[in-house]
């Protein structure tokens, strides 16, 4: 498959593909962090956060698949090695064992802020390339994170 098969210019869409692969790497690290938070949550907020982290990692898993499939739709292979994800991701791994509940929330909020930053870059790149399909997809993902950022900040008593 080639981008021209869906009426996109290969050269114009290359920056989008590169950003999508970067986005994919960051999302994989975020996903694993969410799994760790889900598995290792303890304390008074266990029941609330255990369910919330599961909701978030389930959504992240579906998002990862859509990102990879979009890269394939644009005619390129998605990154698929953890070594690449770790090397390329701006989001860093953390050890969630023994991490306090609100520190977990802060770590997830930090990840979401970074992902939203990447999404805004992607929205500009997809607009420039005329790639409405990627733009719609990324915009939907960003809206989910914006809403959950508000909810998690409210949960943690932040402004």
KABEL-V533096 format. One line per field, one symbol per residue. ss: DSSP state (@ for helix, = for strand, . for the rest). phi: phi as a letter, one per 20 degrees, with the letter a starting at -180 (. if undefined). burial: 1 if it has 16 or more other C-alpha atoms within 10 Angstrom, else 0. A space follows every 10 residues. Layout:
ss: ???
phi: ???
burial: ???
This chain:
ss: ..@@@@...@ @@@@@@@@@@ @@@@@@@@@@ @@@@@@@@@@ .....@@@@@ @@@@@@@@@@ @@@@@@@@@@ @@@....... .@@@@@@@.. .......... @@@@@@@@@@ @@@@@@@@@@ @@@@@@@@@. .@@@@@@@@@ @@@@@@@@@@ @@@@@....
phi: .cgffdmdeg ffegffffff ffgffffffg gffffffffd fbofegfffg ffffgfffff fffgffffff gffenceffb dfgffffefe fdfceefnff gfffgfffff ffffffffff ffffffffem efffffffff fffffgfffg ffffgemef
burial: 0010000111 0111111111 1111111111 1111111101 1100000011 0111011001 0011011101 1111110110 0000110111 1000010001 1101101110 1111110111 0110110011 1001101110 1100100110 010000000
